[in-house]
Amino acid sequence: MAEMERREQGEKLEQPRRLINTSASYKASFFTKYGIVTFDLFAAESPILVNNFIFLSTKGFYDGSKFHRVVEGHVVQGGKKGGPGRNGAGYLMNYFWNDEFSRRTHISGTLSMANCDPNTNGSQFFVPLIDMAWLDGTYCPIGIVSKGQSILRSIRRDDLLGKVLILGDGSETTLNWNPPESVEESKEAEGSKEQGKP
């Protein structure tokens, strides 16, 4: 709770520490009101950005955030938190990520990190709903949908991302929470945090 309040007041998250084992397999499950969407993450191919995504997810950064940009039948984008000037995790103000590019192409259902310029990957992500090979070399795929492809097409602008749950077989990652039974349960937990604010 204290950590969330500090973030709301504009304090930056600490720079990501190494969490992942690149020889391990990781999955990210997005809890939405329409159901659960699960992605297989490309830890071996995009280790810096996958580590960044897992770091933010295990910190609860994405929980309760909105899908702020949706072009129906085309793309879903999220990971923006806060108002003007608070569009990312904060630590990119003083920490430059190296851009990563893999042989993966942006097919429908690819989880990819958004950026605005070289070395500006942060917290925002997007999922194309059609093949978008022209994005290759500008954005880096970090995963591919394995379950819930149809759910992605139901998402609308400002829908909430209740929680991102990371599951992995890497011993270096500590995952000590259980998935909520429903998005409503996730919202209730978020509401409890909100009620504790002054």
C-alpha positions in Angstrom: 0.0 0.0 0.0 2.7 2.5 0.9 4.5 1.7 -2.3 1.4 2.4 -4.3 0.9 5.7 -2.5 4.4 6.8 -3.2 3.9 6.0 -6.9 0.7 8.0 -6.9 2.6 10.9 -5.5 5.0 10.7 -8.4 8.0 8.9 -6.9 10.0 6.8 -9.3 10.3 3.1 -9.0 13.8 1.8 -8.4 15.6 0.6 -11.5 14.8 -3.0 -12.4 16.9 -5.7 -10.9 17.6 -9.0 -12.7 14.7 -11.3 -12.0 14.7 -13.8 -14.8 16.5 -16.9 -15.9 16.8 -16.8 -19.6 16.7 -20.5 -19.9 13.4 -20.7 -18.1 9.9 -20.3 -19.4 7.6 -17.5 -18.3 3.9 -16.7 -18.9 2.0 -13.5 -18.2 -1.7 -13.7 -17.6 -3.8 -10.5 -18.0 -7.0 -10.5 -15.9 -9.8 -8.5 -17.6 -13.5 -8.3 -17.1 -13.9 -10.4 -20.3 -11.7 -13.2 -19.1 -8.0 -14.1 -18.9 -5.5 -13.6 -21.7 -2.2 -15.5 -21.3 1.1 -14.8 -23.2 4.2 -16.9 -23.5 7.1 -14.6 -22.9 10.3 -14.6 -25.0 12.9 -14.6 -22.1 15.7 -16.0 -24.1 15.2 -13.7 -27.1 14.4 -10.4 -25.4 15.8 -10.7 -21.9 16.1 -7.0 -21.1 12.6 -6.1 -22.0 11.0 -9.3 -20.6 12.9 -8.7 -17.3 11.5 -5.2 -17.3 8.0 -6.4 -17.9 8.2 -9.0 -15.2 9.7 -6.5 -12.8 6.8 -4.1 -13.3 4.3 -6.9 -13.1 5.6 -8.3 -9.9 5.6 -4.8 -8.4 1.9 -4.5 -9.2 2.5 -1.6 -11.6 0.0 -2.7 -14.2 -2.7 -3.7 -11.7 -5.8 -1.6 -12.1 -4.4 0.3 -15.1 -6.4 1.1 -18.2 -6.2 0.0 -21.8 -5.7 3.6 -22.8 -5.6 3.1 -26.6 -7.7 0.7 -28.6 -8.3 0.7 -32.3 -11.0 -1.9 -32.7 -9.9 -4.9 -34.7 -6.4 -3.4 -35.0 -4.5 -2.9 -31.8 -4.8 -2.9 -28.0 -2.4 -0.8 -25.9 -1.9 -0.4 -22.2 0.7 0.2 -19.5 0.2 3.9 -19.1 -0.2 4.9 -15.5 -1.2 8.3 -14.0 -2.0 11.6 -15.6 0.1 14.0 -17.8 3.8 13.6 -17.3 3.3 10.3 -15.5 3.0 7.9 -18.5 5.6 5.3 -17.4 7.5 3.7 -14.6 9.6 6.8 -13.9 13.0 5.2 -13.7 13.5 5.8 -17.4 14.1 9.4 -16.5 17.6 8.3 -15.4 18.0 4.9 -16.9 18.2 4.1 -20.6 17.2 0.7 -21.8 19.1 -0.7 -24.8 16.7 -1.4 -27.6 16.3 -5.1 -28.3 15.2 -6.6 -31.6 14.5 -10.3 -32.3 13.7 -12.4 -35.3 10.1 -12.5 -34.1 7.6 -10.7 -36.3 4.5 -8.7 -35.2 1.8 -11.2 -36.0 -1.7 -11.0 -34.5 -1.5 -11.6 -30.7 2.1 -10.5 -30.2 2.9 -8.8 -27.0 5.3 -5.9 -27.8 6.8 -3.0 -25.9 5.8 0.5 -27.1 8.3 3.3 -27.4 8.6 6.8 -28.9 12.3 6.9 -29.8 15.4 4.7 -29.6 16.2 3.6 -26.0 12.8 4.7 -24.6 11.2 1.3 -23.8 9.4 1.7 -20.5 6.1 0.3 -19.2 3.7 0.7 -22.2 2.9 -2.4 -24.3 0.6 -3.1 -27.2 -0.9 -6.2 -28.9 -1.7 -6.1 -32.6 -4.9 -7.8 -33.6 -3.7 -8.2 -37.2 -0.3 -9.0 -38.6 1.9 -5.9 -38.6 5.2 -6.9 -39.9 6.1 -3.3 -40.8 6.6 -2.7 -37.0 9.5 -5.2 -36.9 12.8 -3.4 -36.2 11.1 -0.5 -34.5 9.4 -2.3 -31.6 10.4 -5.5 -29.8 8.1 -8.5 -29.4 8.3 -9.9 -25.8 5.6 -12.6 -26.0 2.8 -14.2 -28.0 -0.8 -15.0 -26.9 -1.3 -18.7 -26.0 -4.8 -18.4 -24.6 -7.6 -15.8 -24.9 -7.0 -14.4 -28.4 -10.7 -13.8 -28.8 -10.8 -11.9 -25.4 -8.3 -9.4 -26.8 -10.8 -8.4 -29.4 -13.5 -7.6 -26.8 -11.3 -5.0 -25.0 -12.4 -1.4 -25.4 -10.7 1.9 -24.5 -10.5 2.6 -20.8 -11.3 -1.0 -19.8 -9.3 -2.0 -16.7 -6.5 -4.5 -16.6 -7.3 -6.0 -13.2 -3.9 -7.8 -12.7 -0.9 -9.2 -14.5 0.1 -12.5 -13.0 3.6 -13.9 -13.9 4.1 -17.6 -13.8 7.5 -19.1 -14.4 9.8 -22.1 -13.7 12.8 -19.9 -13.1 14.1 -20.2 -9.5 15.4 -16.6 -9.6 11.9 -15.2 -9.7 9.8 -14.9 -6.6 6.1 -15.2 -7.3 4.3 -15.2 -4.0 0.7 -14.3 -4.8 -2.3 -16.3 -6.0 -4.5 -15.2 -8.9 -7.8 -13.6 -8.0 -10.9 -15.7 -8.5 -12.3 -12.9 -10.7 -11.7 -9.4 -11.9 -14.2 -8.3 -9.3 -12.0 -9.7 -6.6 -9.1 -7.9 -8.0 -11.0 -4.6 -8.1 -12.1 -5.1 -4.5 -8.5 -5.4 -3.4 -7.6 -2.3 -5.4 -10.5 -0.5 -3.8 -9.3 -1.4 -0.3 -6.0 0.3 -1.1 -7.8 3.4 -2.4 -9.9 3.7 0.8 -6.7 3.8 2.9 -5.5 7.0 1.2 -5.9 10.3 3.1 
